[in-house]
């Protein structure tokens, strides 16, 4: 793993330890990832909003850094974001234009990675990252994104217990 990633892991651990709220932690993570990794052009969290009677659950945009997105609410059965949280698996898409699930946000987006956030084994949110570079995400990026998702999931579990 490159040295800058090791440093970033340490920074993220410190951020998680010092976070006052889950929202605070998510905001700090998206800012740090966007700032430190130039190929992370759009970085944001989506939270699952439970459905009311007769409604389907939705992904609702939380803290993010990057261009404005028209996708502030995404049904769980739509897009790469919906697929990641519905399957509970991290998805790495090297060419979004070749993936029929992709919900176009920006003509500049070429690749995407989405990692679910789990609380007690249930996906409750996700970390979504877009890049303007095709096939931008490495195995180290995947580990880092999943680590960030786990930090948020751990804090969510702690705050729900307290």
Rosetta constraint file for C-alpha pairs under 8 A:
AtomPair CA 1 CA 5 HARMONIC 6.57 0.50
AtomPair CA 1 CA 6 HARMONIC 6.97 0.50
AtomPair CA 1 CA 140 HARMONIC 6.49 0.50
AtomPair CA 2 CA 6 HARMONIC 6.67 0.50
AtomPair CA 3 CA 7 HARMONIC 6.33 0.50
AtomPair CA 4 CA 8 HARMONIC 6.09 0.50
AtomPair CA 5 CA 9 HARMONIC 6.15 0.50
AtomPair CA 5 CA 140 HARMONIC 7.91 0.50
AtomPair CA 5 CA 144 HARMONIC 7.81 0.50
AtomPair CA 6 CA 10 HARMONIC 6.52 0.50
AtomPair CA 7 CA 11 HARMONIC 6.30 0.50
AtomPair CA 8 CA 12 HARMONIC 6.09 0.50
AtomPair CA 9 CA 13 HARMONIC 6.21 0.50
AtomPair CA 9 CA 144 HARMONIC 7.42 0.50
AtomPair CA 10 CA 14 HARMONIC 6.35 0.50
AtomPair CA 11 CA 15 HARMONIC 6.23 0.50
AtomPair CA 12 CA 16 HARMONIC 6.11 0.50
AtomPair CA 12 CA 29 HARMONIC 6.99 0.50
AtomPair CA 12 CA 148 HARMONIC 7.53 0.50
AtomPair CA 13 CA 17 HARMONIC 6.15 0.50
AtomPair CA 13 CA 151 HARMONIC 7.86 0.50
AtomPair CA 14 CA 18 HARMONIC 6.19 0.50
AtomPair CA 15 CA 19 HARMONIC 5.90 0.50
AtomPair CA 15 CA 25 HARMONIC 6.76 0.50
AtomPair CA 15 CA 28 HARMONIC 7.17 0.50
AtomPair CA 15 CA 29 HARMONIC 7.84 0.50
AtomPair CA 16 CA 25 HARMONIC 6.14 0.50
AtomPair CA 16 CA 151 HARMONIC 6.53 0.50
AtomPair CA 16 CA 152 HARMONIC 7.83 0.50
AtomPair CA 16 CA 155 HARMONIC 7.73 0.50
AtomPair CA 19 CA 24 HARMONIC 6.02 0.50
AtomPair CA 19 CA 25 HARMONIC 5.32 0.50
AtomPair CA 20 CA 24 HARMONIC 6.41 0.50
AtomPair CA 20 CA 25 HARMONIC 7.55 0.50
AtomPair CA 21 CA 25 HARMONIC 6.37 0.50
AtomPair CA 22 CA 26 HARMONIC 6.15 0.50
AtomPair CA 22 CA 152 HARMONIC 6.61 0.50
AtomPair CA 22 CA 155 HARMONIC 6.37 0.50
AtomPair CA 22 CA 156 HARMONIC 6.45 0.50
AtomPair CA 23 CA 27 HARMONIC 6.12 0.50
AtomPair CA 23 CA 63 HARMONIC 7.26 0.50
AtomPair CA 24 CA 28 HARMONIC 6.22 0.50
AtomPair CA 25 CA 29 HARMONIC 6.09 0.50
AtomPair CA 25 CA 152 HARMONIC 7.01 0.50
AtomPair CA 26 CA 30 HARMONIC 6.24 0.50
AtomPair CA 26 CA 45 HARMONIC 7.07 0.50
AtomPair CA 26 CA 63 HARMONIC 6.28 0.50
AtomPair CA 26 CA 152 HARMONIC 6.90 0.50
AtomPair CA 27 CA 31 HARMONIC 6.22 0.50
AtomPair CA 27 CA 63 HARMONIC 5.30 0.50
AtomPair CA 27 CA 64 HARMONIC 6.90 0.50
AtomPair CA 28 CA 32 HARMONIC 6.02 0.50
AtomPair CA 29 CA 33 HARMONIC 6.04 0.50
AtomPair CA 29 CA 148 HARMONIC 7.19 0.50
AtomPair CA 30 CA 34 HARMONIC 5.98 0.50
AtomPair CA 30 CA 43 HARMONIC 5.47 0.50
AtomPair CA 30 CA 44 HARMONIC 6.02 0.50
AtomPair CA 30 CA 45 HARMONIC 7.93 0.50
AtomPair CA 30 CA 63 HARMONIC 7.24 0.50
AtomPair CA 30 CA 64 HARMONIC 5.93 0.50
AtomPair CA 30 CA 65 HARMONIC 6.15 0.50
AtomPair CA 31 CA 35 HARMONIC 6.04 0.50
AtomPair CA 31 CA 43 HARMONIC 7.96 0.50
AtomPair CA 31 CA 64 HARMONIC 7.70 0.50
AtomPair CA 31 CA 65 HARMONIC 6.30 0.50
AtomPair CA 32 CA 36 HARMONIC 5.91 0.50
AtomPair CA 33 CA 37 HARMONIC 5.72 0.50
AtomPair CA 33 CA 40 HARMONIC 6.93 0.50
AtomPair CA 33 CA 43 HARMONIC 7.33 0.50
AtomPair CA 34 CA 38 HARMONIC 6.75 0.50
AtomPair CA 34 CA 40 HARMONIC 5.49 0.50
AtomPair CA 34 CA 41 HARMONIC 6.50 0.50
AtomPair CA 34 CA 42 HARMONIC 7.04 0.50
AtomPair CA 34 CA 43 HARMONIC 6.33 0.50
AtomPair CA 34 CA 65 HARMONIC 6.84 0.50
AtomPair CA 34 CA 66 HARMONIC 7.99 0.50
AtomPair CA 39 CA 131 HARMONIC 5.59 0.50
AtomPair CA 39 CA 132 HARMONIC 7.03 0.50
AtomPair CA 39 CA 133 HARMONIC 6.88 0.50
AtomPair CA 39 CA 136 HARMONIC 6.78 0.50
AtomPair CA 40 CA 129 HARMONIC 6.27 0.50
AtomPair CA 40 CA 130 HARMONIC 6.18 0.50
AtomPair CA 40 CA 131 HARMONIC 5.34 0.50
AtomPair CA 41 CA 66 HARMONIC 6.30 0.50
AtomPair CA 41 CA 129 HARMONIC 7.32 0.50
AtomPair CA 41 CA 130 HARMONIC 5.80 0.50
AtomPair CA 41 CA 131 HARMONIC 5.02 0.50
AtomPair CA 41 CA 132 HARMONIC 6.55 0.50
AtomPair CA 42 CA 64 HARMONIC 7.40 0.50
AtomPair CA 42 CA 65 HARMONIC 5.87 0.50
AtomPair CA 42 CA 66 HARMONIC 4.48 0.50
AtomPair CA 42 CA 67 HARMONIC 6.79 0.50
AtomPair CA 42 CA 128 HARMONIC 7.95 0.50
AtomPair CA 42 CA 129 HARMONIC 5.49 0.50
AtomPair CA 42 CA 130 HARMONIC 5.02 0.50
AtomPair CA 42 CA 131 HARMONIC 6.75 0.50
AtomPair CA 43 CA 64 HARMONIC 5.50 0.50
AtomPair CA 43 CA 65 HARMONIC 5.41 0.50
AtomPair CA 43 CA 66 HARMONIC 6.53 0.50
AtomPair CA 43 CA 127 HARMONIC 7.40 0.50
AtomPair CA 43 CA 128 HARMONIC 5.92 0.50
AtomPair CA 43 CA 129 HARMONIC 4.55 0.50
AtomPair CA 43 CA 130 HARMONIC 6.66 0.50
AtomPair CA 44 CA 61 HARMONIC 7.48 0.50
AtomPair CA 44 CA 62 HARMONIC 6.81 0.50
AtomPair CA 44 CA 63 HARMONIC 5.75 0.50
AtomPair CA 44 CA 64 HARMONIC 3.82 0.50
AtomPair CA 44 CA 65 HARMONIC 6.29 0.50
AtomPair CA 44 CA 127 HARMONIC 5.83 0.50
AtomPair CA 44 CA 128 HARMONIC 5.36 0.50
AtomPair CA 44 CA 129 HARMONIC 6.50 0.50
AtomPair CA 45 CA 61 HARMONIC 6.23 0.50
AtomPair CA 45 CA 62 HARMONIC 5.17 0.50
AtomPair CA 45 CA 63 HARMONIC 5.79 0.50
AtomPair CA 45 CA 64 HARMONIC 6.29 0.50
AtomPair CA 45 CA 125 HARMONIC 7.04 0.50
AtomPair CA 45 CA 126 HARMONIC 5.58 0.50
AtomPair CA 45 CA 127 HARMONIC 4.57 0.50
AtomPair CA 45 CA 128 HARMONIC 6.03 0.50
AtomPair CA 46 CA 59 HARMONIC 5.53 0.50
AtomPair CA 46 CA 60 HARMONIC 5.17 0.50
AtomPair CA 46 CA 61 HARMONIC 4.48 0.50
AtomPair CA 46 CA 62 HARMONIC 5.28 0.50
AtomPair CA 46 CA 63 HARMONIC 7.92 0.50
AtomPair CA 46 CA 125 HARMONIC 5.47 0.50
AtomPair CA 46 CA 126 HARMONIC 5.36 0.50
AtomPair CA 46 CA 127 HARMONIC 6.59 0.50
AtomPair CA 46 CA 128 HARMONIC 7.50 0.50
AtomPair CA 47 CA 59 HARMONIC 5.36 0.50
AtomPair CA 47 CA 60 HARMONIC 5.22 0.50
AtomPair CA 47 CA 61 HARMONIC 6.52 0.50
AtomPair CA 47 CA 62 HARMONIC 6.54 0.50
AtomPair CA 47 CA 124 HARMONIC 6.23 0.50
AtomPair CA 47 CA 125 HARMONIC 4.13 0.50
AtomPair CA 47 CA 126 HARMONIC 6.56 0.50
AtomPair CA 48 CA 57 HARMONIC 6.68 0.50
AtomPair CA 48 CA 58 HARMONIC 5.61 0.50
AtomPair CA 48 CA 59 HARMONIC 4.54 0.50
AtomPair CA 48 CA 60 HARMONIC 6.21 0.50
AtomPair CA 48 CA 124 HARMONIC 5.36 0.50
AtomPair CA 48 CA 125 HARMONIC 5.38 0.50
AtomPair CA 49 CA 57 HARMONIC 5.60 0.50
AtomPair CA 49 CA 58 HARMONIC 5.26 0.50
AtomPair CA 49 CA 59 HARMONIC 6.10 0.50
AtomPair CA 49 CA 60 HARMONIC 6.49 0.50
AtomPair CA 50 CA 56 HARMONIC 7.70 0.50
AtomPair CA 50 CA 57 HARMONIC 4.87 0.50
AtomPair CA 50 CA 58 HARMONIC 6.97 0.50
AtomPair CA 51 CA 55 HARMONIC 5.11 0.50
AtomPair CA 51 CA 56 HARMONIC 5.10 0.50
AtomPair CA 51 CA 57 HARMONIC 4.33 0.50
AtomPair CA 51 CA 58 HARMONIC 7.27 0.50
AtomPair CA 52 CA 56 HARMONIC 7.46 0.50
AtomPair CA 52 CA 57 HARMONIC 7.93 0.50
AtomPair CA 56 CA 75 HARMONIC 7.18 0.50
AtomPair CA 56 CA 76 HARMONIC 7.96 0.50
AtomPair CA 57 CA 75 HARMONIC 6.64 0.50
AtomPair CA 57 CA 76 HARMONIC 6.62 0.50
AtomPair CA 58 CA 73 HARMONIC 6.23 0.50
AtomPair CA 58 CA 74 HARMONIC 5.54 0.50
AtomPair CA 58 CA 75 HARMONIC 4.63 0.50
AtomPair CA 58 CA 76 HARMONIC 5.74 0.50
AtomPair CA 59 CA 72 HARMONIC 7.90 0.50
AtomPair CA 59 CA 73 HARMONIC 5.45 0.50
AtomPair CA 59 CA 74 HARMONIC 4.92 0.50
AtomPair CA 59 CA 75 HARMONIC 6.17 0.50
AtomPair CA 59 CA 76 HARMONIC 6.53 0.50
AtomPair CA 59 CA 82 HARMONIC 7.48 0.50
AtomPair CA 59 CA 125 HARMONIC 7.51 0.50
AtomPair CA 60 CA 72 HARMONIC 5.76 0.50
AtomPair CA 60 CA 73 HARMONIC 4.65 0.50
AtomPair CA 60 CA 74 HARMONIC 6.65 0.50
AtomPair CA 61 CA 71 HARMONIC 7.63 0.50
AtomPair CA 61 CA 72 HARMONIC 4.88 0.50
AtomPair CA 61 CA 73 HARMONIC 6.34 0.50
AtomPair CA 69 CA 105 HARMONIC 5.99 0.50
AtomPair CA 69 CA 106 HARMONIC 7.92 0.50
AtomPair CA 70 CA 105 HARMONIC 6.59 0.50
AtomPair CA 71 CA 105 HARMONIC 7.19 0.50
AtomPair CA 74 CA 78 HARMONIC 6.61 0.50
AtomPair CA 74 CA 79 HARMONIC 7.71 0.50
AtomPair CA 74 CA 81 HARMONIC 7.84 0.50
AtomPair CA 74 CA 82 HARMONIC 7.00 0.50
AtomPair CA 75 CA 82 HARMONIC 6.52 0.50
AtomPair CA 76 CA 81 HARMONIC 7.64 0.50
AtomPair CA 76 CA 82 HARMONIC 4.19 0.50
AtomPair CA 76 CA 83 HARMONIC 6.97 0.50
AtomPair CA 76 CA 85 HARMONIC 7.25 0.50
AtomPair CA 76 CA 86 HARMONIC 6.39 0.50
AtomPair CA 77 CA 82 HARMONIC 5.31 0.50
AtomPair CA 77 CA 83 HARMONIC 6.56 0.50
AtomPair CA 77 CA 86 HARMONIC 7.39 0.50
AtomPair CA 78 CA 82 HARMONIC 5.00 0.50
AtomPair CA 78 CA 83 HARMONIC 6.78 0.50
AtomPair CA 78 CA 101 HARMONIC 6.78 0.50
AtomPair CA 78 CA 103 HARMONIC 7.77 0.50
AtomPair CA 79 CA 83 HARMONIC 6.25 0.50
AtomPair CA 79 CA 101 HARMONIC 4.56 0.50
AtomPair CA 79 CA 102 HARMONIC 4.98 0.50
AtomPair CA 79 CA 103 HARMONIC 5.27 0.50
AtomPair CA 80 CA 84 HARMONIC 6.10 0.50
AtomPair CA 80 CA 91 HARMONIC 7.43 0.50
AtomPair CA 80 CA 101 HARMONIC 5.51 0.50
AtomPair CA 80 CA 102 HARMONIC 5.54 0.50
AtomPair CA 80 CA 103 HARMONIC 7.37 0.50
AtomPair CA 80 CA 114 HARMONIC 7.45 0.50
AtomPair CA 81 CA 85 HARMONIC 6.44 0.50
AtomPair CA 81 CA 114 HARMONIC 6.32 0.50
AtomPair CA 81 CA 126 HARMONIC 7.69 0.50
AtomPair CA 81 CA 128 HARMONIC 7.12 0.50
AtomPair CA 82 CA 86 HARMONIC 5.91 0.50
AtomPair CA 83 CA 87 HARMONIC 5.96 0.50
AtomPair CA 83 CA 101 HARMONIC 7.98 0.50
AtomPair CA 84 CA 88 HARMONIC 5.69 0.50
AtomPair CA 84 CA 89 HARMONIC 5.32 0.50
AtomPair CA 84 CA 90 HARMONIC 5.84 0.50
AtomPair CA 84 CA 91 HARMONIC 5.89 0.50
AtomPair CA 84 CA 114 HARMONIC 6.32 0.50
AtomPair CA 84 CA 115 HARMONIC 6.72 0.50
AtomPair CA 84 CA 116 HARMONIC 6.39 0.50
AtomPair CA 85 CA 89 HARMONIC 6.87 0.50
AtomPair CA 85 CA 115 HARMONIC 7.75 0.50
AtomPair CA 85 CA 116 HARMONIC 5.44 0.50
AtomPair CA 85 CA 123 HARMONIC 6.02 0.50
AtomPair CA 85 CA 124 HARMONIC 7.78 0.50
AtomPair CA 85 CA 125 HARMONIC 7.17 0.50
AtomPair CA 85 CA 126 HARMONIC 6.76 0.50
AtomPair CA 86 CA 123 HARMONIC 7.80 0.50
AtomPair CA 88 CA 116 HARMONIC 6.03 0.50
AtomPair CA 88 CA 122 HARMONIC 7.99 0.50
AtomPair CA 88 CA 123 HARMONIC 6.17 0.50
AtomPair CA 89 CA 115 HARMONIC 6.75 0.50
AtomPair CA 89 CA 116 HARMONIC 6.55 0.50
AtomPair CA 90 CA 113 HARMONIC 7.19 0.50
AtomPair CA 90 CA 114 HARMONIC 5.54 0.50
AtomPair CA 90 CA 115 HARMONIC 4.33 0.50
AtomPair CA 90 CA 116 HARMONIC 6.31 0.50
AtomPair CA 90 CA 146 HARMONIC 7.62 0.50
AtomPair CA 91 CA 112 HARMONIC 7.98 0.50
AtomPair CA 91 CA 113 HARMONIC 5.61 0.50
AtomPair CA 91 CA 114 HARMONIC 5.33 0.50
AtomPair CA 91 CA 115 HARMONIC 6.66 0.50
AtomPair CA 92 CA 111 HARMONIC 7.76 0.50
AtomPair CA 92 CA 112 HARMONIC 5.97 0.50
AtomPair CA 92 CA 113 HARMONIC 4.44 0.50
AtomPair CA 92 CA 114 HARMONIC 6.68 0.50
AtomPair CA 92 CA 137 HARMONIC 7.31 0.50
AtomPair CA 92 CA 142 HARMONIC 7.95 0.50
AtomPair CA 93 CA 99 HARMONIC 7.51 0.50
AtomPair CA 93 CA 111 HARMONIC 5.52 0.50
AtomPair CA 93 CA 112 HARMONIC 5.21 0.50
AtomPair CA 93 CA 113 HARMONIC 6.24 0.50
AtomPair CA 93 CA 135 HARMONIC 7.28 0.50
AtomPair CA 94 CA 110 HARMONIC 7.24 0.50
AtomPair CA 94 CA 111 HARMONIC 4.80 0.50
AtomPair CA 94 CA 112 HARMONIC 6.76 0.50
AtomPair CA 94 CA 134 HARMONIC 5.72 0.50
AtomPair CA 94 CA 135 HARMONIC 3.94 0.50
AtomPair CA 94 CA 136 HARMONIC 6.85 0.50
AtomPair CA 94 CA 137 HARMONIC 7.56 0.50
AtomPair CA 95 CA 99 HARMONIC 6.89 0.50
AtomPair CA 95 CA 110 HARMONIC 5.54 0.50
AtomPair CA 95 CA 111 HARMONIC 5.09 0.50
AtomPair CA 95 CA 112 HARMONIC 7.85 0.50
AtomPair CA 95 CA 134 HARMONIC 5.83 0.50
AtomPair CA 95 CA 135 HARMONIC 6.46 0.50
AtomPair CA 96 CA 102 HARMONIC 5.89 0.50
AtomPair CA 96 CA 109 HARMONIC 7.45 0.50
AtomPair CA 96 CA 110 HARMONIC 5.57 0.50
AtomPair CA 96 CA 111 HARMONIC 5.31 0.50
AtomPair CA 96 CA 112 HARMONIC 6.84 0.50
AtomPair CA 97 CA 102 HARMONIC 7.14 0.50
AtomPair CA 97 CA 110 HARMONIC 7.09 0.50
AtomPair CA 105 CA 109 HARMONIC 7.57 0.50
AtomPair CA 108 CA 131 HARMONIC 7.96 0.50
AtomPair CA 108 CA 132 HARMONIC 5.27 0.50
AtomPair CA 109 CA 130 HARMONIC 6.07 0.50
AtomPair CA 109 CA 131 HARMONIC 5.50 0.50
AtomPair CA 109 CA 132 HARMONIC 4.56 0.50
AtomPair CA 109 CA 133 HARMONIC 7.32 0.50
AtomPair CA 110 CA 130 HARMONIC 7.45 0.50
AtomPair CA 110 CA 131 HARMONIC 5.95 0.50
AtomPair CA 110 CA 132 HARMONIC 5.04 0.50
AtomPair CA 110 CA 133 HARMONIC 5.50 0.50
AtomPair CA 110 CA 134 HARMONIC 4.87 0.50
AtomPair CA 110 CA 135 HARMONIC 7.62 0.50
AtomPair CA 111 CA 130 HARMONIC 5.88 0.50
AtomPair CA 111 CA 131 HARMONIC 5.28 0.50
AtomPair CA 111 CA 132 HARMONIC 6.76 0.50
AtomPair CA 111 CA 133 HARMONIC 6.42 0.50
AtomPair CA 111 CA 134 HARMONIC 5.25 0.50
AtomPair CA 111 CA 135 HARMONIC 5.82 0.50
AtomPair CA 111 CA 136 HARMONIC 6.36 0.50
AtomPair CA 111 CA 137 HARMONIC 7.81 0.50
AtomPair CA 112 CA 128 HARMONIC 7.34 0.50
AtomPair CA 112 CA 129 HARMONIC 5.63 0.50
AtomPair CA 112 CA 130 HARMONIC 4.45 0.50
AtomPair CA 112 CA 131 HARMONIC 6.16 0.50
AtomPair CA 112 CA 137 HARMONIC 7.79 0.50
AtomPair CA 113 CA 128 HARMONIC 5.99 0.50
AtomPair CA 113 CA 129 HARMONIC 5.33 0.50
AtomPair CA 113 CA 130 HARMONIC 6.65 0.50
AtomPair CA 113 CA 137 HARMONIC 7.22 0.50
AtomPair CA 113 CA 142 HARMONIC 7.58 0.50
AtomPair CA 114 CA 126 HARMONIC 6.62 0.50
AtomPair CA 114 CA 127 HARMONIC 5.60 0.50
AtomPair CA 114 CA 128 HARMONIC 4.43 0.50
AtomPair CA 114 CA 129 HARMONIC 6.32 0.50
AtomPair CA 115 CA 126 HARMONIC 5.44 0.50
AtomPair CA 115 CA 127 HARMONIC 5.28 0.50
AtomPair CA 115 CA 128 HARMONIC 6.67 0.50
AtomPair CA 115 CA 145 HARMONIC 6.55 0.50
AtomPair CA 115 CA 146 HARMONIC 5.74 0.50
AtomPair CA 115 CA 149 HARMONIC 6.53 0.50
AtomPair CA 116 CA 123 HARMONIC 5.91 0.50
AtomPair CA 116 CA 124 HARMONIC 7.46 0.50
AtomPair CA 116 CA 125 HARMONIC 5.88 0.50
AtomPair CA 116 CA 126 HARMONIC 4.13 0.50
AtomPair CA 116 CA 127 HARMONIC 6.42 0.50
AtomPair CA 116 CA 146 HARMONIC 7.68 0.50
AtomPair CA 116 CA 149 HARMONIC 6.53 0.50
AtomPair CA 117 CA 123 HARMONIC 5.51 0.50
AtomPair CA 117 CA 124 HARMONIC 5.87 0.50
AtomPair CA 117 CA 125 HARMONIC 4.87 0.50
AtomPair CA 117 CA 126 HARMONIC 4.94 0.50
AtomPair CA 117 CA 127 HARMONIC 7.19 0.50
AtomPair CA 117 CA 149 HARMONIC 4.87 0.50
AtomPair CA 117 CA 150 HARMONIC 6.15 0.50
AtomPair CA 117 CA 152 HARMONIC 6.86 0.50
AtomPair CA 117 CA 153 HARMONIC 5.39 0.50
AtomPair CA 118 CA 122 HARMONIC 5.12 0.50
AtomPair CA 118 CA 123 HARMONIC 4.39 0.50
AtomPair CA 118 CA 124 HARMONIC 5.78 0.50
AtomPair CA 118 CA 125 HARMONIC 7.12 0.50
AtomPair CA 118 CA 149 HARMONIC 7.67 0.50
AtomPair CA 118 CA 150 HARMONIC 7.00 0.50
AtomPair CA 118 CA 153 HARMONIC 5.23 0.50
AtomPair CA 119 CA 123 HARMONIC 6.50 0.50
AtomPair CA 119 CA 124 HARMONIC 6.58 0.50
AtomPair CA 119 CA 153 HARMONIC 5.35 0.50
AtomPair CA 119 CA 154 HARMONIC 7.11 0.50
AtomPair CA 119 CA 156 HARMONIC 6.80 0.50
AtomPair CA 119 CA 157 HARMONIC 5.80 0.50
AtomPair CA 120 CA 157 HARMONIC 7.30 0.50
AtomPair CA 126 CA 149 HARMONIC 6.79 0.50
AtomPair CA 127 CA 145 HARMONIC 7.25 0.50
AtomPair CA 127 CA 148 HARMONIC 7.93 0.50
AtomPair CA 127 CA 149 HARMONIC 6.23 0.50
AtomPair CA 131 CA 136 HARMONIC 6.49 0.50
AtomPair CA 137 CA 141 HARMONIC 5.60 0.50
AtomPair CA 137 CA 142 HARMONIC 6.86 0.50
AtomPair CA 138 CA 142 HARMONIC 6.35 0.50
AtomPair CA 139 CA 143 HARMONIC 6.32 0.50
AtomPair CA 140 CA 144 HARMONIC 6.16 0.50
AtomPair CA 141 CA 145 HARMONIC 6.07 0.50
AtomPair CA 142 CA 146 HARMONIC 6.08 0.50
AtomPair CA 143 CA 147 HARMONIC 6.01 0.50
AtomPair CA 144 CA 148 HARMONIC 6.25 0.50
AtomPair CA 145 CA 149 HARMONIC 6.26 0.50
AtomPair CA 146 CA 150 HARMONIC 6.14 0.50
AtomPair CA 147 CA 151 HARMONIC 6.23 0.50
AtomPair CA 148 CA 152 HARMONIC 6.49 0.50
AtomPair CA 149 CA 153 HARMONIC 6.18 0.50
AtomPair CA 150 CA 154 HARMONIC 5.97 0.50
AtomPair CA 151 CA 155 HARMONIC 6.36 0.50
AtomPair CA 152 CA 156 HARMONIC 6.13 0.50
AtomPair CA 153 CA 157 HARMONIC 6.19 0.50
AtomPair CA 154 CA 158 HARMONIC 6.26 0.50
AtomPair CA 155 CA 159 HARMONIC 6.08 0.50
AtomPair CA 156 CA 160 HARMONIC 6.09 0.50
AtomPair CA 157 CA 161 HARMONIC 6.20 0.50
AtomPair CA 158 CA 162 HARMONIC 6.32 0.50
